[in-house]
Amino acid sequence: MEHLTEAAELAATELTTNVFRHVPDRRCTFLLRKQRNGVRLEVTDAYAQLPAKPAESPPDAEGGRGLLLLTAMADKWGVKPTPTGGKRVWCELTADQENQTSGSKVTVTSSPSCATTRSGC
């Protein structure tokens, strides 16, 4: 799973940067969990506002591309409201080489509870 290191570092950076840019108190809980075929990263904060769809960012915006990067590198990701009024943004990276290079169509949604995979929702 060593080949996941760079992708996991970038995903962690993008997830936590979103907290620092968009969550008023800038507090979060970060979880990195080893799974059977990869890793799962989760960032939980107390701010109820869900992330905007990556496609909604204007092309000339200084930011707004973090979730596009996440979509490109993660096998799946999603966001789910927490019972305490915040949200949990997560992604999964797998060691499956075929999935890493599949180039499948990506479908992105930001419904209150969504998951995005390389092969679509």
N, C-alpha and C positions, 0 to 999 in steps of 0.2 A: 504493500500500500504506500510505499514511499513516493510514488508518482502523484499521489493525492496531496502532498504537502503544500506545494505552491498554490494549488487551487483552494485548499482549505484556508491558507493564510490570506489569500485575496478575498475569499468569501467572508471570513471573520472581519477583515478590515471594512468591507462594504457594509456589512450588517451593523457594526458598531458605529461607523461614520454616520449612518442614517439616524442613529439615536442622538449623537452629538449635534447634528444639524437640525433635527426636527422635533425632538422631545424637550419640552421646556426645562425640566430639572436635570436632564442629561444622565439620568440613572438607568441602569439596566442590569439584568442578570444574563450572563453568557454561559452557555453550556455546550461543551464539545463531547459527543458521545461516540465511542467506537462501536460500530455495528459489524455484523457478520461479513459483509462485503464492502465496507467503506466507513464513512463517518457521517454524523448528523450534527449540524450546528444550529443552535437556537439562541435568539436574543429576545428577552422578554422585558417590556417596559410598562409603565403605568399610564401611558398616554393612549387614549382610545382612537385617535385618528389613524386610519389605515393608510398604508403607502399608496401613492398614485400609481396608475398603470405606467409602465415604462414608456409606452408609446405616446403618453400625454405630455411629455416634456418637449418644449420647443427645441428645434435643432440648434439654436444659437444660445441655449441656456448654459450657464457655467456648471451646473450640476444636473442631476436627474438621470444619470447613466448607470448608477450603481446597480439597480435592479436589472438593467439590460445585461450587465456583466454577469450578474448572478444567474440570469436565465441562460446565458451562453455557457457557463461553466458547470452549473449544477445539473444533476440528473432530474431533480425535482425540487421545488420550493413552494412555500405557501405562507399565508398569514392567517391567524385565527385570534379572535377576541378572547381575552381571559375572563374568568368569572369575577375578577376584581375590577374590571373596567379598563384594563390595558389591552395589550396585544402581544402575541408571540409570532415572530418572523423566523422561519426555519428553512434550512436547505439540506439536501442529502447529496453526497458525492460517493460514487461507487467505484470499486476497483475493476469493474467489468470493462475491459478494453473495447469490446464491440460497441457498448453503449457510449463510451467516451468519444468515439469517432463516427457515430452513426449519422450525424448531420440531419436528424429528423426535424420535422416542422415543430416550431415552438408556439404554443398558445399561452397567452398571458391574460389573467383576469385578477381583479382586486376585489372580488366579492367578500363579504364579511368572513367567510371561511373558504379559502381556495387552496388549490395545490396546482402547481405547474410542473409538467414533465417535458422532456425533450420530444416525446411523441404526442403531446397534447394532454388536455384535461379529460 
